[in-house]
């Protein structure tokens, strides 16, 4: 398998590792960070971005929404804002099914990368 990082195998991922895992250039990750307030990786003392697994999953979900489902950046922002406000409101089964389907696609892509 080489030295390529695997999702879930580390506590923190540097931006280059997230770039490899998600197949997105680092500049896209930095841009998304400026656009999506809910995507805020921690920073090290040296000001290096440190993503946790949840951050990587968020990046993959944004990527899926933008590239596979065809949402705009503004559409993704609205979706996440509604999702945040919904809080304890009942989540629709259609939304859950869409999320699970997207997650399964991501898992299959990761498996394909490492087989």
RAVENTA-V101689 format. One record per residue. N is the residue number from 1. PHI is phi in degrees with one decimal (999 if undefined). PSI is psi in radians with two decimals (* if undefined). D_FIRST is the distance of its C-alpha to the first C-alpha in Angstrom with 2 decimals. Layout:
N/PHI/PSI/D_FIRST  N/PHI/PSI/D_FIRST
This chain:
1/999/-0.19/0.00  2/72.3/-2.70/3.79  3/-107.1/0.21/6.65  4/-65.7/2.33/7.08  5/-68.2/2.61/9.32  6/-114.7/2.43/9.63  7/-63.4/2.26/13.26  8/94.8/-0.14/15.07  9/-90.7/-0.14/13.02  10/-136.6/2.88/15.52  11/-84.4/-0.80/19.25  12/-122.2/2.54/19.54  13/-124.0/2.35/17.60  14/-79.1/2.85/19.03  15/-58.9/-0.62/20.09  16/-64.3/-0.67/17.52  17/-68.4/-0.71/14.68  18/-65.1/-0.66/16.78  19/-59.9/-0.77/17.32  20/-65.1/-0.83/13.65  21/-61.9/-0.70/13.33  22/-95.7/-0.16/16.68  23/59.5/0.72/16.76  24/-124.8/2.43/20.07  25/-63.5/2.62/21.56  26/-58.6/-0.61/22.48  27/-65.7/-0.53/26.13  28/-67.7/-0.73/25.94  29/-61.7/-0.74/24.66  30/-65.6/-0.70/27.55  31/-63.5/-0.81/29.97  32/-60.3/-0.64/29.12  33/-59.7/-0.64/29.66  34/-75.4/-0.40/33.12  35/-92.8/-0.61/33.86  36/-110.8/1.88/32.68  37/-64.0/-0.39/34.30  38/-81.2/-0.10/32.11  39/-106.8/1.64/28.95  40/-134.4/1.51/29.47  41/-64.6/2.67/26.54  42/-68.1/2.88/27.81  43/-124.1/2.46/28.37  44/-78.1/3.06/27.89  45/-58.6/-0.56/30.85  46/-85.2/0.21/29.70  47/67.3/0.45/29.80  48/-90.8/2.37/26.04  49/-66.3/2.36/24.90  50/-125.8/1.87/23.06  51/-90.3/2.44/21.85  52/-97.6/2.98/21.59  53/-55.7/-0.71/19.85  54/-60.9/-0.67/23.19  55/-62.7/-0.75/23.37  56/-64.5/-0.72/20.03  57/-63.2/-0.67/21.31  58/-63.5/-0.77/24.58  59/-59.2/-0.77/23.06  60/-64.6/-0.63/21.36  61/-69.6/-0.72/24.75  62/-60.5/-0.80/26.64  63/-58.3/-0.80/24.44  64/-61.0/-0.80/25.07  65/-64.4/-0.72/28.77  66/-76.3/-0.86/29.22  67/-89.5/-0.61/27.20  68/-95.7/-0.68/27.29  69/-95.2/-0.21/30.57  70/78.6/0.35/32.38  71/-71.6/2.73/33.75  72/-87.6/2.93/35.13  73/-59.9/-0.75/34.30  74/-63.0/-0.66/37.70  75/-63.6/-0.73/36.99  76/-64.8/-0.72/33.80  77/-59.5/-0.79/35.88  78/-63.2/-0.75/38.60  79/-58.5/-0.84/36.25  80/-68.7/-0.59/34.77  81/-65.4/-0.78/38.31  82/-62.8/-0.73/39.59  83/-62.2/-0.71/36.72  84/-68.0/-0.69/37.50  85/-72.1/-0.53/41.21  86/-59.0/-0.61/40.84  87/46.1/-1.86/39.95  88/-91.6/-0.02/41.43  89/-62.0/2.66/42.58  90/-64.1/2.29/41.42  91/-85.8/2.33/38.23  92/-70.9/2.50/38.80  93/-63.4/-0.54/36.94  94/-62.4/-0.71/36.24  95/-65.6/-0.71/34.37  96/-64.5/-0.79/32.35  97/-61.6/-0.72/31.53  98/-63.0/-0.75/30.48  99/-64.6/-0.81/28.19  100/-62.2/-0.74/26.61  101/-60.2/-0.78/26.20  102/-63.7/-0.75/24.50  103/-61.6/-0.72/22.22  104/-64.3/-0.68/21.27  105/-60.9/-0.76/20.54  106/-63.3/-0.77/18.22  107/-61.1/-0.76/16.41  108/-62.7/-0.70/16.16  109/-63.6/-0.72/14.81  110/-65.4/-0.73/12.02  111/-62.0/-0.78/11.30  112/-60.1/-0.66/11.60  113/-63.5/-0.55/9.15  114/-105.6/0.20/6.27  115/-110.0/*/8.06
